[in-house]
Amino acid sequence: MGDLWVAEYSIKQGSYHVDPLSVVLRHNLDNIEHDADPGYVPIGVFQTDDEAYAFVAAHRKARETKAA
């Protein structure tokens, strides 16, 4: 079985990011070790990167529609 995928969102940057769970966890541990703000918050966990990117696209569209 492969890695899970995480969709993240940065409120400061207003941007999305998708990475394997193992990468997100490694970055978060590094941020804790260096007292750094990660900037991104997880908004979904998925079985595949395709699912994560589809979620991001739908979430982005919903936010844009709400803002209009």
JOHUUR-V482599 format. One record per pair of residues at least 12 apart in sequence whose C-alpha atoms are under 6 Angstrom apart, sorted by sequence separation. I is the first residue (numbers start at 0). J is the second residue. D is the distance in Angstrom with one decimal. If there is no record, write none. Layout:
BEGIN
i | j | d
I | J | D
I | J | D
END
This chain:
BEGIN
i | j | d
5 | 17 | 5.6
5 | 18 | 5.6
4 | 18 | 5.8
5 | 19 | 6.0
4 | 19 | 4.3
5 | 20 | 5.6
3 | 19 | 5.8
4 | 20 | 5.2
3 | 20 | 5.4
9 | 38 | 5.6
9 | 39 | 4.3
8 | 39 | 5.1
7 | 39 | 5.7
8 | 40 | 5.4
7 | 40 | 5.2
7 | 41 | 4.2
6 | 41 | 5.9
7 | 42 | 5.3
6 | 42 | 5.7
6 | 43 | 5.1
5 | 43 | 5.7
5 | 44 | 4.6
4 | 44 | 5.6
4 | 45 | 5.0
3 | 45 | 5.8
3 | 46 | 5.0
4 | 47 | 6.0
4 | 48 | 5.7
6 | 51 | 5.7
END
